[in-house]
Amino acid sequence: MSTEHAPTVIVLAAGRGTRMRSTTPKVLHDLCGVPLIGWVLRAAEGAGAHRTVVVDQPARVLDGHLPEHVEIVEQHADRHGDGTGGAVTAALDAVDPGRPVVVLTGDAPLVTGEVVRALLATHAAEGNAATVLSAELADPGQLGRVVRDADGAVAKIVETKVAGDATDEELLIREVNAGVYCFSGDRLLDALPRVGDGNAQGERYLPDVLGILRADGHRVGAHRAPVPEIVLGVNDRAELAVVREVAQARIHQEHLRAGVTVVQPASTTIDAGVTIEPDATIEPGCVLRGATTIAAGAVVGPHTTAIDATIGAGATVLHSHVVGATAEPGATIGPFSYLRPGTVLREGAKAGAFVEIKNSDVGAGSKVPHLSYIGDADVGPGTNLGAATITANYDGHRKHRTTIGARVRTGVDTTLVAPVEVGDDAYTGAGSVVTKDVPDGALGIARARQKNLDGYAEQAAARAADAAS
């Protein structure tokens, strides 16, 4: 689309969303990692919007939640009127008479940039003053029907919510209004001020512009969307759940067609911002959120949660929780491990069963095999930390770091009390509580000497018998 014909996009988002029963504005509710209105703004961007204006409540509840380039205007009932017509009126100062105007709804997130571009193309090709986005449904329910004339133009949109609004013949129509409109800027500027509020609700309705344009002798057309779910909007959490299923299925399809194996899509959650390269495998039960990236050949799951995580090529993550952490190529995680923000597993490193690692750098090929907590530590390459190795990183006031060198071998049940350093090629004895630095190549042992009490079992039994008599 040429720059001079790029549209002005107006997004209606001033509704209070009371049926959501939430303190969060409706259009900011999450849908696969993106707020509802975020999907609509993506569609505007995908359509090449010259200018995007969001109509907000007077309280400006969307301030600070939208991209910087998006403008916010407020709908005031006393100046603009209630209803969709009043909402668009609030944004009229942004309308360029020489550009098309696309009106989207902030709680209808399934409209895509591709669909909006097709709507604009139909609008231009047919020379319409207004073009309605429509969809064909097997069961149109109470949605407004698009009534066309003999030439295929839109004669009117008939509402069906109240008995008698539509004739029996009109009720048989399966083409419905999707609530998305394209107007020629000059025609909208002329017609919208003439929309009144003489209806039972006392509101100004945007679709009334279509009748005014027809009466002025202008053509009103319709562009039929390729998929029926375009009409789905969100008024409550039940409808949000329905929309989420559609959005999630789209995300799955995109990854599957790009060469990703999603073994069981029905049990897999993938946010819109997740990046997965071809030949990665996502096993059942996984939840992938935020800005997670998964490289080619990686295997994630089953039953893994990754949030803002980076999983390198050929890495494996089994039954684990990874948040804000990085696993470089060939690293292995799990089962039942928790990698917290700031953790880096270098190439070929391992975090095994029941391991928690926080804000630590684990060197290439190093292993934390099982039952360990490594917090605020730097671990060199080729090191093996025995079972139940713990870095005691908190003194009750501040966090301290532990430095563990290359090729270190800690014995099982070693506690390293930070700040402490274990040199390259060093060892620790099993059961040690290490509070002093261990030099390169040394064996650090920090535990009490063992003492055996001969005959203890016999003495204990005698004491028990005396107590029972």
ABEGO torsion letter per residue (X at the ends): XBAAABBBBBBBAABAGAAAGBABBAAABBBGGBBAAAAAAAAAAAAGBABBBBBBBAAGAABGABBAABBBBBBBAAAAEBEAAAAAAAAAAABBAABBBBBBBAABAABBAAAAAAAAAAAAAAGBABBBBBBBBABAEABBBBBBBAAGBBABBBBAABBGABBAAAAABABBBAGBBBBBAAAAAAAAAABBABBAAGBBBAAAAAAAAAAAGBBBBBBBBABAAAABBBABAAAAAAAAAAAAAAAAAAAAAAGBBBABAAABBBBAABBBBBGBBBBBGBBBBEABBBBBGBBBOBGBBBBGBBBBBGBBBBGBBBBGBBBBBGBBBOBGBBBBBGBBBBBGBBBBBGBBBBGBBBBBGBBBABGBBBBGBBBBBGBBBBBGBBBBABAGABBBBBBBBBGBBBBBGBBBBOBBBBBBGBBBBBGBBBABBBBBGBBBBBBBBBBBBBGAAAAAAAAAAAAAX
